[in-house]
Amino acid sequence: MSAILSIQGLTKAYRSGAKVLDDVNLEITEGEIFALLGPNGAGKTTLISIVCGIVNPGGGRVLVGGHDIVRDYRAARALIGLVPQELTTDAFETVWATVSFSRGLFGKPANPAHIEKVLRELSLWEKRDAKIMTLSGGMKRRVLIAKALSHEPRVLFLDEPTAGVDVQLRQEMWQVVRGLRDSGVTVILTTHYIEEAEEMADRVGVIRGGKLVLVEEKAALMRKLGRKELTLTLQEPIPALPPGLAGYDLALSPDGSELTYAFDTKADRPGITRLLEDLSAAGLRLRDLTTRQSSLEEIFVQLVGERA
């Protein structure tokens, strides 16, 4: 797939000289969901704001669909939809009016069929004549997405799309985002909910201190940097580890009924087979065993910590 967004050597600094973005390079392919993770102040919103034409870059180059965001900003901006974190909507307008008006801002001719399609996909059709001020917070966030999609963009930026919404609505929003991706829209989201990236993203980027420290396919990232834990439930509790098991990275539970073995998924031979053999040789019989993979949140904390 070709790159719909290309960021080359992007920089941004305050007048004080403090760098907000430092030589950011990134390519995002058409039709993917890309999650940008990072702590507060890492540069996520600044990066999005530059691509969307809200903030001027300090240096570097950004292309959207082959259009330079500085030299050919009208064509580049027409390809972008932005859903900000803040619920900024026209409170006294109806849903239909505010979404239709957003389309007109991009010089697009009226297209009631497209507006109806967007509202139906976002479960807003029944609310089309309702004033924004009467809607719930979740519905208002859907209206923001509808406004961003009104001019038929190819790239959609979601800045903390489910901030402040309940778990059920968050699940519904995830379904909406997947549907957008399936329709051919490239989705780029920033989020503090790492499970959101783990659930939806095809690739993950981690930004810290203005530097993009890692970009990786989610599955590959979890394979390379994740750890697994093997929990062994014993048929009979033991007071201490047998001497023959001292060479393993084993933790005995306080009640002596479980052993936990942590191993790196990058290791070619984690030694589980040998461990099971030595357990048997030590006279320990198993009742059950389970494994647990590191979550993306644990990997994120590890990455940020390593580069602190």
KAVEN-V593724 format. One record per pair of residues at least 24 apart in sequence whose C-alpha atoms are under 8 Angstrom apart, sorted by sequence separation. I is the first residue (numbers start at 1). GAP is how many residues later the second one is. D is the distance in Angstrom with one decimal. If there is no record, write none. Layout:
BEGIN
[[I/GAP/D] [I/GAP/D]]
END
This chain:
BEGIN
[[3/24/6.0] [4/24/6.1] [5/24/6.9] [53/24/7.1] [122/24/7.3] [233/24/6.0] [234/24/5.9] [3/25/5.4] [4/25/5.4] [21/25/7.8] [52/25/6.4] [233/25/4.5] [234/25/7.7] [3/26/4.1] [4/26/5.1] [20/26/7.5] [21/26/7.4] [174/26/7.1] [232/26/5.5] [233/26/6.6] [2/27/5.6] [3/27/5.8] [119/27/6.6] [138/27/6.5] [231/27/6.7] [232/27/5.0] [248/27/7.8] [1/28/5.9] [2/28/6.2] [52/28/6.9] [78/28/6.6] [118/28/6.2] [137/28/7.4] [161/28/7.4] [231/28/5.8] [232/28/6.2] [1/29/6.3] [156/29/6.8] [158/29/7.4] [160/29/6.9] [161/29/7.8] [231/29/4.5] [232/29/8.0] [52/30/7.4] [154/30/7.4] [155/30/5.8] [156/30/6.1] [157/30/6.1] [158/30/6.2] [159/30/5.7] [160/30/5.3] [161/30/7.3] [230/30/5.7] [231/30/6.4] [245/30/8.0] [118/31/7.2] [138/31/6.8] [154/31/5.1] [155/31/4.7] [156/31/4.9] [157/31/4.9] [158/31/4.5] [159/31/5.1] [160/31/4.7] [229/31/6.5] [230/31/5.0] [95/32/6.8] [96/32/5.0] [118/32/7.3] [153/32/7.4] [154/32/6.2] [155/32/6.0] [156/32/6.2] [157/32/5.8] [158/32/6.4] [159/32/6.9] [160/32/7.0] [229/32/5.6] [230/32/6.3] [95/33/4.9] [96/33/6.3] [155/33/7.6] [229/33/4.4] [245/33/7.0] [94/34/6.6] [95/34/6.1] [228/34/5.8] [229/34/6.4] [244/34/7.2] [245/34/7.4] [94/35/5.3] [95/35/6.1] [115/35/6.4] [227/35/7.0] [228/35/5.6] [94/36/5.2] [95/36/6.3] [114/36/7.5] [227/36/5.9] [228/36/6.3] [23/37/7.7] [94/37/4.1] [95/37/6.1] [227/37/4.7] [228/37/6.5] [93/38/5.3] [94/38/5.8] [226/38/6.8] [227/38/5.5] [244/38/6.8] [92/39/5.6] [93/39/6.1] [225/39/7.9] [226/39/6.1] [91/40/6.7] [92/40/6.1] [225/40/7.3] [226/40/7.9] [242/40/6.8] [91/41/4.8] [92/41/6.2] [224/41/6.6] [225/41/7.1] [90/42/6.6] [91/42/4.6] [223/42/6.2] [224/42/5.5] [89/43/7.1] [108/43/6.6] [223/43/7.0] [99/44/7.4] [103/44/7.4] [12/45/5.7] [13/45/6.6] [102/45/5.7] [106/45/6.7] [11/46/6.5] [12/46/4.4] [102/46/7.6] [10/47/7.0] [11/47/5.2] [12/47/6.7] [99/47/6.3] [100/47/7.8] [103/47/5.0] [104/47/7.9] [10/48/7.3] [11/48/5.0] [95/48/7.0] [99/48/4.7] [102/48/6.4] [103/48/4.8] [236/48/7.9] [10/49/5.5] [11/49/6.2] [98/49/7.3] [102/49/7.4] [235/49/7.8] [236/49/7.5] [9/50/7.1] [10/50/4.2] [100/50/6.9] [234/50/7.0] [235/50/5.7] [9/51/4.5] [10/51/6.2] [89/51/7.6] [99/51/6.2] [234/51/5.9] [235/51/5.4] [8/52/5.6] [9/52/6.6] [10/52/7.5] [234/52/4.5] [235/52/5.0] [7/53/7.7] [8/53/5.2] [87/53/6.9] [233/53/5.8] [234/53/5.3] [7/54/6.1] [8/54/6.2] [87/54/6.6] [122/54/6.8] [232/54/6.7] [233/54/5.4] [234/54/7.2] [7/55/4.6] [89/55/7.3] [121/55/7.7] [232/55/7.8] [233/55/5.0] [6/56/5.7] [7/56/6.6] [88/56/7.9] [232/56/6.1] [233/56/5.9] [5/57/7.4] [6/57/5.1] [87/57/7.5] [232/57/4.5] [5/58/5.8] [6/58/6.6] [231/58/5.5] [232/58/6.8] [4/59/7.9] [5/59/4.7] [230/59/6.9] [231/59/5.2] [4/60/5.8] [5/60/6.3] [84/60/7.8] [230/60/5.7] [231/60/6.2] [4/61/4.8] [5/61/7.9] [83/61/5.8] [230/61/4.5] [3/62/7.6] [4/62/7.4] [83/62/5.8] [229/62/5.4] [230/62/6.7] [82/63/7.8] [228/63/6.6] [229/63/5.2] [228/64/5.5] [229/64/6.7] [83/65/6.1] [228/65/4.6] [82/66/5.5] [227/66/6.0] [228/66/6.1] [81/67/4.5] [226/67/6.8] [227/67/5.3] [81/68/6.1] [226/68/5.1] [226/69/7.5] [81/70/8.0] [81/72/5.6] [222/72/7.3] [78/73/7.5] [79/73/7.6] [80/73/5.1] [81/73/7.8] [83/73/7.6] [85/73/7.7] [222/73/7.7] [226/73/6.4] [79/74/4.5] [80/74/6.3] [81/74/6.1] [82/74/5.9] [83/74/6.0] [84/74/6.5] [85/74/5.1] [222/74/6.9] [225/74/6.6] [78/75/6.6] [79/75/5.3] [80/75/4.9] [81/75/4.6] [82/75/4.8] [83/75/4.9] [84/75/5.2] [85/75/5.4] [79/76/6.2] [80/76/5.9] [81/76/6.1] [82/76/6.3] [83/76/6.2] [84/76/7.6] [85/76/6.4] [80/77/7.5] [82/77/7.9] [84/77/7.7] [222/77/7.5] [83/78/7.4] [85/78/7.3] [206/94/7.7] [208/96/7.1] [198/98/6.2] [195/101/7.2] [194/102/6.7] [195/102/7.3] [194/103/5.7] [48/109/7.4] [45/114/7.2] [45/145/7.9] [44/146/6.8] [33/148/6.9] [32/149/6.6] [31/150/5.9] [4/151/7.7] [31/151/7.6] [36/152/7.4] [31/153/5.2] [32/153/7.8] [33/153/6.2] [34/153/6.3] [35/153/5.9] [36/153/6.1] [37/153/6.1] [39/153/7.8] [30/154/7.6] [31/154/5.6] [32/154/5.2] [33/154/4.7] [34/154/4.8] [35/154/5.0] [36/154/4.8] [37/154/6.2] [38/154/7.7] [30/155/7.5] [31/155/4.4] [32/155/6.3] [33/155/5.8] [34/155/6.4] [35/155/5.8] [36/155/7.0] [37/155/7.1] [30/156/5.6] [31/156/7.4] [33/156/7.7] [35/156/7.4] [29/157/7.7] [37/157/7.6] [35/162/5.7] [44/163/7.2] [43/164/7.1] [42/165/6.0] [43/165/7.3] [35/166/5.7] [42/166/4.7] [43/166/6.9] [33/167/7.1] [34/167/5.5] [35/167/7.9] [37/167/7.3] [42/167/4.8] [43/167/5.1] [33/168/5.0] [34/168/6.1] [35/168/6.4] [36/168/6.1] [37/168/6.1] [38/168/5.6] [39/168/7.9] [41/168/7.3] [42/168/5.4] [32/169/7.9] [33/169/5.4] [34/169/5.1] [35/169/4.9] [36/169/4.8] [37/169/4.8] [38/169/5.0] [39/169/6.9] [42/169/7.9] [32/170/6.3] [33/170/6.8] [34/170/5.9] [35/170/6.2] [36/170/6.0] [37/170/6.2] [38/170/5.8] [32/171/7.9] [34/171/7.5] [36/171/7.1] [4/182/7.9] [24/186/7.8] [24/187/6.2] [25/187/7.5] [21/188/7.5] [22/188/5.3] [23/188/6.9] [24/188/5.9] [20/189/7.0] [21/189/4.0] [22/189/5.3] [20/190/5.0] [21/190/6.2] [19/191/6.8]]
END
